[in-house]
Amino acid sequence: MMTKNQFHEREQFEMLTIDKLVPEDHLVRKIESAIDFSFIYPLVENLYSGLGRPSFDPVVLFKMTFIQYIFGIRSMRQTIKEIETNMAYC
């Protein structure tokens, strides 16, 4: 049987942010603070059409490839799995 105190402990939750989950000295944080990736947009703007479905953000695509290279991940499928499970890459 659950005591009143145990019941209240189960009802409690904590709000977490990515900032709390990823250490300050993580390599991805250092890269994000050192590089302004907005330079990519003017380089690729003529490659994107305004018609049809929205495209993937070119900065996101570049960062995915960058993560793949830096961490030595051999395939894009594995990179996507890593990004889905590792909060540091968000």
C-alpha positions, 0 to 999 in steps of 0.5 A: 500500500502506498503512503501519502508521501509516496503518492505525492512523490509520484505526482511530481515532475521536473521541467528539464531543458537541453541546457540542463542535460548537456554539459557546458564543456561538451564539444557540440556546445563549443562548436555552436558558440564558435561558429555562426552557421547563418553564412550557409543561407546565402550560399544555398538560397538559389538552390531552393524553390519557393514552390512545393513542400517546405525543404529541410533547413540547410543549416540543419542538413549541414550540422548533421553532416558536420556531426557525422564527420566530427564524431566519426559516424559512418552512415547518415542512417546512424547519424540520424539515430544518434541525433534522435537519441543524443540531446547534445545534438539538438 
